[in-house]
């Protein structure tokens, strides 16, 4: 199966998983949240591998890297540099994914008076929409090159 097909499959899976998430902090719900995040990360990994295949003569190997490190290395490609760079900003896709994952796996501190924010449908929908926009923009640019 090609990387683009795998990427699309992971996105389809994440959309299906999102339908089953209640954000009720149950064990099953936390597992579904992690599964959703994992699907997005795997899709990003497949997209990175696809782009690497196109530009592999101009880059060092990324095969041993995780998805985030692959994208950092791919920032060296001038045609997609600005698009990828913006996803590492505070409100970018990579930051949202990392924050969401930490909220699921970190045990809330009961000694803190203020409440710890948890993930919600709005945030996960934002992640999915940001990813789809990012993916579509990259594919358009790569198709033009």
PyMOL commands that set and color helices and strands:
alter all, ss='L'
color gray80, all
select helices_A, chain A and resi 3-20+27-58+67-74+81-86+93-105+121-144
alter helices_A, ss='H'
color red, helices_A
deselect
rebuild
show_as cartoon
